[in-house]
Amino acid sequence: MDVRIILQLVIIKAKRNPMKRLLITLALFLSVQQFSRAQYVGASITFQNFYDELSPYGSWVQSPQYGYVWAPNVGRNFVPYSSNGYWANTAYGWTWVSSYRWGWAPFHYGRWVYDDWYGWLWVPGYEWGPGWVTWGSYGGNYGWAPLGPGINISINFGWRPPSPVWWTFVPCQYFGSINWYSRRTPTPRVVNNVTIINNRYSRPRNSNTWFTGPTVREVERVTGGRVRTYEVNNVSRPNQDRISNDRLNIYRPSVSQNNNNSRPERPRNVQTMDNLRPVNRLPARDPSHSVDNSRPTRPAVENPGNNTRPSTPSRPAVTPSQPVRPSSPVSPSRPTRPTVEPSRSTRPAQPARQTNPPKRQGSGSNRPTRPTRG
């Protein structure tokens, strides 16, 4: 039965008691609001929404292995979950809050894959998650890396990224701080040295599972601060993802398959892999139109950095009190520019100055004679 009909019947029966009628009306009004919100959470989109919404910010490419993949227009040093965003704790675990206008999709659906020639490519997926990454620790640092295509958390337990370039590391005591990006540390050269954090979250009545990263208790212990937990509030448009009044507004509709055979799902403009720009031709920085700098950054941990001791007794990769700031967001081991010394080959050599020159005697027989002009 329609909720509005029930509301009218209750009001008619309770009209003899105004106070009772007011309380019942208020309770039913709140129930209607919750019902509307539940209806929106169940709202569904298809891959066609991905194709249309992300086209202004990148190129769709036909991949022989993964089908349609998306190459974002970003800076050449881009790494997923490593810039223009931060981790915020919610009921779903550590949730990535992105400042990219397109961040609602590639950081919460699908998988990322890295190509040495083309850079990072996004493969669309059906399941929403707070952040499709694997977590690890190494030498007093927390790290995370995007999950690759075909990785099922229930099956591929303890999966490791194939290359160190996938990882992002930050000292444990600065995890969740507002300036975590400037605290990043170089990644280890051998990924097997990373200890995988296999904490998982399983949604009730759903097979959807993801890694949650370090526990709140552990983060509070190593940071010396208090972890703030934000309430998730569902919004109706992608560009509303942000934190406001201790609530994380996020766009997370369900994704379903399109059963309409009259209009197959495909991007309007598709490039071939041969025509896609290589990663070395990307700009040095992200295009300004793809980042929304008006979205405020909120720390996930209040007063982090009070505990300067590393979380593990092993030798840290970087001294916690003096973190190394890499010169490049992605390649911390990028060689520094050598100091150029001026050439001395064209300058004539000068004789060494004598500390105690001999005294003149006589008419100066020891003085050198001036050459005679010819």
C-alpha positions as CSV (number, residue, x, y, z in Angstrom):
1,M,0.0,0.0,0.0
2,D,1.2,3.5,-0.8
3,V,2.8,5.3,2.2
4,R,0.7,8.4,1.6
5,I,-2.6,6.4,1.9
6,I,-1.4,4.9,5.2
7,L,-0.6,8.4,6.4
8,Q,-4.1,9.7,5.6
9,L,-5.8,6.8,7.3
10,V,-3.8,7.3,10.5
11,I,-4.5,11.0,10.5
12,I,-8.3,10.3,10.2
13,K,-8.3,7.9,13.1
14,A,-6.1,10.1,15.3
15,K,-7.8,13.4,14.6
16,R,-9.6,13.3,18.0
17,N,-6.1,13.5,19.7
18,P,-4.1,16.4,18.2
19,M,-0.8,15.5,20.0
20,K,-1.0,11.9,19.0
21,R,-1.8,12.9,15.4
22,L,1.3,15.2,15.4
23,L,3.6,12.5,16.7
24,I,2.3,9.9,14.3
25,T,2.6,12.3,11.4
26,L,6.2,13.1,12.3
27,A,7.1,9.5,12.5
28,L,5.6,8.6,9.2
29,F,7.3,11.6,7.6
30,L,10.7,10.4,8.7
31,S,9.8,6.9,7.4
32,V,9.0,8.4,4.0
33,Q,12.4,10.1,3.9
34,Q,14.2,6.9,4.7
35,F,12.1,5.1,2.1
36,S,13.1,7.7,-0.5
37,R,16.7,7.4,0.4
38,A,16.6,3.6,0.2
39,Q,15.0,4.0,-3.2
40,Y,17.9,6.2,-4.4
41,V,20.6,3.9,-3.0
42,G,19.0,1.2,-5.2
43,A,19.2,3.5,-8.2
44,S,21.0,1.8,-11.1
45,I,23.2,3.0,-13.9
46,T,25.0,1.1,-16.8
47,F,28.4,1.2,-18.4
48,Q,26.9,3.7,-20.8
49,N,26.9,6.3,-17.9
50,F,30.7,5.6,-17.4
51,Y,31.3,6.1,-21.1
52,D,29.4,9.4,-21.3
53,E,30.5,10.9,-17.9
54,L,34.2,10.2,-18.3
55,S,34.6,11.1,-22.0
56,P,35.3,14.8,-21.3
57,Y,38.2,13.9,-19.0
58,G,40.0,11.2,-21.0
59,S,40.0,8.8,-24.0
60,W,38.2,5.5,-24.3
61,V,40.3,2.9,-26.0
62,Q,39.5,-0.6,-27.4
63,S,41.8,-3.0,-25.6
64,P,42.1,-6.5,-27.0
65,Q,42.4,-7.9,-23.5
66,Y,39.9,-5.9,-21.4
67,G,37.5,-4.4,-23.9
68,Y,36.8,-0.6,-23.5
69,V,39.3,1.0,-21.1
70,W,39.6,4.6,-20.1
71,A,42.9,6.6,-20.3
72,P,42.5,9.8,-18.1
73,N,44.0,13.1,-19.1
74,V,46.3,13.5,-16.2
75,G,49.9,14.5,-15.5
76,R,52.6,12.0,-16.4
77,N,53.3,11.3,-12.7
78,F,49.7,10.2,-12.0
79,V,49.2,7.1,-9.8
80,P,45.7,6.0,-8.7
81,Y,44.9,6.8,-5.1
82,S,48.1,8.8,-4.8
83,S,47.2,12.5,-5.6
84,N,44.3,14.9,-5.3
85,G,42.5,12.9,-2.6
86,Y,42.8,11.4,0.9
87,W,41.5,8.5,3.0
88,A,38.6,9.1,5.3
89,N,37.2,6.5,7.8
90,T,33.6,5.5,7.4
91,A,31.4,2.5,8.3
92,Y,32.8,0.8,5.1
93,G,36.4,1.3,6.2
94,W,39.0,3.7,4.7
95,T,37.2,5.4,1.9
96,W,39.0,7.4,-0.8
97,V,37.7,11.0,-1.2
98,S,38.9,12.3,-4.5
99,S,39.2,15.9,-5.8
100,Y,39.0,14.8,-9.4
101,R,35.6,15.6,-11.0
102,W,35.6,12.1,-12.4
103,G,36.8,10.4,-9.2
104,W,33.4,9.0,-8.3
105,A,33.8,6.2,-10.8
106,P,37.4,5.0,-11.4
107,F,38.3,5.0,-7.6
108,H,35.1,3.2,-6.5
109,Y,34.3,0.8,-9.4
110,G,36.4,-1.4,-11.6
111,R,40.2,-2.0,-11.6
112,W,43.3,-0.2,-12.8
113,V,46.1,-1.6,-14.9
114,Y,49.5,-0.1,-15.7
115,D,51.1,-0.2,-19.1
116,D,54.7,0.8,-19.6
117,W,53.9,2.7,-22.8
118,Y,50.4,4.2,-22.2
119,G,50.5,4.6,-18.4
120,W,47.5,3.9,-16.2
121,L,44.2,2.6,-17.7
122,W,40.9,2.1,-16.0
123,V,38.8,-1.0,-16.6
124,P,35.1,-0.5,-15.6
125,G,33.4,-2.7,-13.1
126,Y,30.0,-3.4,-11.5
127,E,30.7,-3.3,-7.8
128,W,31.1,-0.2,-5.6
129,G,33.8,-0.1,-3.0
130,P,35.4,2.6,-0.7
131,G,38.7,2.0,-2.6
132,W,39.8,-1.0,-4.6
133,V,43.3,-1.3,-3.3
134,T,45.5,-3.7,-1.4
135,W,47.2,-2.5,1.8
136,G,50.6,-3.2,3.2
137,S,53.3,-2.1,5.7
138,Y,57.0,-1.7,5.2
139,G,59.6,-0.2,7.5
140,G,57.3,2.0,9.6
141,N,55.2,3.0,6.6
142,Y,51.6,2.2,5.5
143,G,51.2,1.6,1.8
144,W,48.4,0.9,-0.7
145,A,48.2,0.0,-4.3
146,P,45.3,-0.3,-6.8
147,L,44.0,-3.8,-7.5
148,G,44.6,-5.2,-11.0
149,P,41.9,-6.5,-13.4
150,G,40.5,-9.9,-12.5
151,I,41.6,-9.8,-8.9
152,N,38.9,-11.3,-6.6
153,I,39.6,-10.5,-3.0
154,S,38.0,-13.8,-1.8
155,I,40.1,-15.8,-4.1
156,N,43.3,-13.8,-4.6
157,F,44.0,-13.5,-0.9
158,G,47.4,-11.7,-0.2
159,W,47.7,-10.5,-3.8
160,R,50.8,-8.3,-4.5
161,P,51.1,-5.7,-7.2
162,P,53.5,-6.7,-10.0
163,S,55.7,-3.6,-9.8
164,P,56.9,-1.1,-7.1
165,V,55.4,1.7,-9.2
166,W,51.9,0.6,-8.1
167,W,52.6,1.4,-4.4
168,T,52.2,4.6,-2.4
169,F,53.8,4.8,1.0
170,V,53.6,7.3,3.9
171,P,55.0,7.0,7.4
172,C,52.5,5.4,9.8
173,Q,52.4,8.4,12.1
174,Y,51.3,10.7,9.3
175,F,48.7,8.5,7.8
176,G,45.4,10.4,7.7
177,S,47.0,13.8,8.2
178,I,46.0,16.7,6.0
179,N,49.4,17.0,4.5
180,W,50.1,13.2,4.0
181,Y,51.0,13.8,0.3
182,S,54.2,15.8,1.2
183,R,55.2,13.0,3.7
184,R,55.3,10.2,1.1
185,T,58.4,8.0,1.2
186,P,60.1,6.0,-1.6
187,T,58.8,2.6,-2.4
188,P,60.9,-0.5,-1.8
189,R,62.6,-1.9,-4.8
190,V,61.5,-5.5,-3.9
191,V,57.7,-5.7,-3.4
192,N,58.1,-9.0,-1.6
193,N,59.4,-7.0,1.4
194,V,56.0,-5.5,1.9
195,T,53.8,-7.1,4.6
196,I,50.3,-7.4,3.2
197,I,47.4,-6.2,5.5
198,N,44.6,-8.6,4.8
199,N,41.8,-7.0,6.9
200,R,38.6,-7.4,5.0
201,Y,35.0,-6.1,5.0
202,S,32.1,-8.1,3.7
203,R,28.8,-6.4,3.1
204,P,25.8,-8.1,4.6
205,R,23.7,-10.2,2.2
206,N,26.2,-9.4,-0.6
207,S,29.2,-11.1,-1.9
208,N,31.0,-7.8,-2.3
209,T,34.2,-7.7,-0.3
210,W,37.2,-5.3,-0.1
211,F,40.3,-4.7,2.0
212,T,39.9,-2.2,4.8
213,G,43.5,-1.5,5.6
214,P,44.9,-0.9,9.1
215,T,42.4,-0.9,11.9
216,V,41.3,2.3,13.6
217,R,42.8,1.2,16.9
218,E,46.2,0.6,15.3
219,V,46.1,4.0,13.5
220,E,45.3,5.8,16.7
221,R,48.2,4.0,18.4
222,V,50.8,4.9,15.9
223,T,49.6,8.4,15.2
224,G,48.8,9.4,18.7
225,G,45.6,11.0,17.5
226,R,41.9,10.2,17.3
227,V,40.4,8.8,14.1
228,R,37.3,10.6,13.0
229,T,34.5,8.4,11.5
230,Y,32.3,10.1,8.9
231,E,28.7,9.3,8.1
232,V,28.1,8.3,4.5
233,N,25.4,10.4,2.8
234,N,24.2,9.4,-0.7
235,V,23.9,12.2,-3.2
236,S,22.2,12.3,-6.6
237,R,25.0,13.8,-8.7
238,P,28.6,12.8,-9.2
239,N,30.0,16.3,-8.6
240,Q,28.7,16.4,-5.0
241,D,31.4,14.1,-3.6
242,R,32.9,15.9,-0.6
243,I,32.9,16.1,3.2
244,S,30.6,18.6,4.9
245,N,29.5,18.8,8.5
246,D,31.1,15.4,9.4
247,R,29.3,13.7,6.6
248,L,30.8,12.2,3.5
249,N,28.5,13.0,0.6
250,I,29.2,10.4,-2.1
251,Y,27.6,9.3,-5.3
252,R,27.5,5.5,-5.4
253,P,24.7,4.0,-7.5
254,S,24.5,0.3,-8.4
255,V,25.7,-0.7,-11.9
256,S,23.6,-3.1,-13.9
257,Q,23.9,-4.7,-17.3
258,N,22.0,-3.1,-20.2
259,N,19.5,-5.6,-21.6
260,N,18.4,-3.3,-24.3
261,N,19.7,-4.9,-27.5
262,S,18.5,-2.0,-29.6
263,R,21.3,0.3,-28.3
264,P,24.5,-1.5,-27.4
265,E,26.7,0.1,-24.8
266,R,29.8,1.7,-26.3
267,P,31.7,5.0,-26.1
268,R,30.8,7.6,-28.7
269,N,34.5,8.1,-29.5
270,V,36.8,5.2,-29.4
271,Q,40.6,5.2,-30.1
272,T,42.8,2.3,-31.0
273,M,45.8,1.4,-28.8
274,D,48.1,2.5,-31.7
275,N,46.6,6.0,-31.7
276,L,46.7,6.5,-27.9
277,R,49.3,9.0,-26.7
278,P,52.2,7.5,-24.8
279,V,52.7,8.3,-21.2
280,N,55.8,10.5,-21.9
281,R,53.6,12.9,-23.9
282,L,51.3,13.6,-21.0
283,P,51.5,17.1,-19.5
284,A,53.6,17.7,-16.4
285,R,50.5,18.5,-14.3
286,D,46.8,17.5,-14.3
287,P,44.6,19.7,-16.5
288,S,42.9,22.3,-14.3
289,H,39.4,21.5,-15.5
290,S,39.6,17.9,-14.1
291,V,40.3,18.9,-10.5
292,D,37.9,20.7,-8.2
293,N,40.0,22.7,-5.8
294,S,37.0,24.0,-4.0
295,R,36.5,20.7,-2.2
296,P,37.9,21.1,1.3
297,T,40.4,18.5,2.6
298,R,39.6,17.2,6.0
299,P,42.0,15.2,8.1
300,A,41.0,11.7,8.9
301,V,43.1,11.7,12.1
302,E,43.0,14.6,14.5
303,N,46.4,15.8,15.7
304,P,48.4,13.1,13.9
305,G,52.2,12.9,14.1
306,N,52.3,13.1,18.0
307,N,53.7,9.7,18.2
308,T,57.0,9.8,16.4
309,R,58.0,6.2,17.1
310,P,57.7,3.8,14.2
311,S,55.0,1.2,14.5
312,T,57.4,-1.7,13.9
313,P,60.8,-2.4,15.5
314,S,62.4,-3.0,12.1
315,R,64.6,-0.3,10.6
316,P,62.5,2.3,9.0
317,A,63.0,3.2,5.3
318,V,62.9,6.9,6.3
319,T,63.6,8.5,9.6
320,P,60.1,9.5,10.9
321,S,61.2,12.9,12.1
322,Q,62.8,13.8,8.8
323,P,60.7,12.2,6.0
324,V,62.1,12.4,2.5
325,R,60.1,14.5,0.1
326,P,60.5,13.0,-3.4
327,S,61.1,15.4,-6.2
328,S,58.5,13.7,-8.3
329,P,55.0,12.4,-7.2
330,V,55.6,9.0,-8.8
331,S,59.3,8.4,-9.2
332,P,60.9,9.2,-5.8
333,S,64.1,7.6,-7.0
334,R,64.4,10.0,-9.9
335,P,68.0,10.9,-10.3
336,T,68.9,14.5,-9.3
337,R,70.3,16.9,-11.8
338,P,74.1,17.0,-11.5
339,T,75.8,20.2,-10.5
340,V,77.5,21.8,-13.5
341,E,81.0,23.0,-12.7
342,P,82.5,25.7,-14.9
343,S,85.2,24.6,-17.3
344,R,88.7,25.6,-16.4
345,S,90.4,24.4,-19.5
346,T,90.4,27.9,-21.2
347,R,91.7,29.7,-18.2
348,P,95.6,29.8,-18.1
349,A,97.2,28.3,-15.1
350,Q,98.6,30.8,-12.6
351,P,101.8,30.1,-10.7
352,A,101.5,29.4,-7.0
353,R,102.0,32.5,-4.9
354,Q,105.0,32.4,-2.7
355,T,104.4,33.1,0.9
356,N,107.9,34.5,1.6
357,P,109.2,36.1,-1.6
358,P,113.0,36.7,-1.7
359,K,114.3,40.2,-1.0
360,R,115.6,42.3,-3.8
361,Q,119.4,42.6,-4.0
362,G,121.4,44.9,-6.2
363,S,119.9,46.1,-9.4
364,G,117.4,43.3,-9.5
365,S,119.4,40.6,-11.2
366,N,116.8,38.1,-10.1
367,R,113.9,39.9,-11.8
368,P,112.7,38.4,-15.1
369,T,113.6,40.5,-18.2
370,R,110.7,41.9,-20.4
371,P,110.7,40.3,-23.8
372,T,111.9,42.6,-26.6
373,R,109.3,43.4,-29.2
374,G,110.2,42.3,-32.7
